[in-house]
Amino acid sequence: MDITLPLDQMTSEEKLRTMEALWADLSRNEEDIHSPAWHGQVLEDRDARVQSGQEKFMDWETAKQELRDRLK
């Protein structure tokens, strides 16, 4: 099935509603969606960096403020 959407004619709101509809449909059958093997490796690598102290977590508000400060 080939579906073409008039993306250049859609508003941002229409595009977001379309994405939400697609995600809602996909998430009804989560067992049908398989993560690629490399996702698991990335998660393991990140966990190892956290465990070794190379990386740390920060709360979302702090992260947003740091990003805003960098973009000034």
Order of alpha helices (4+ residues) and beta strands (2+ residues): alpha-alpha-alpha
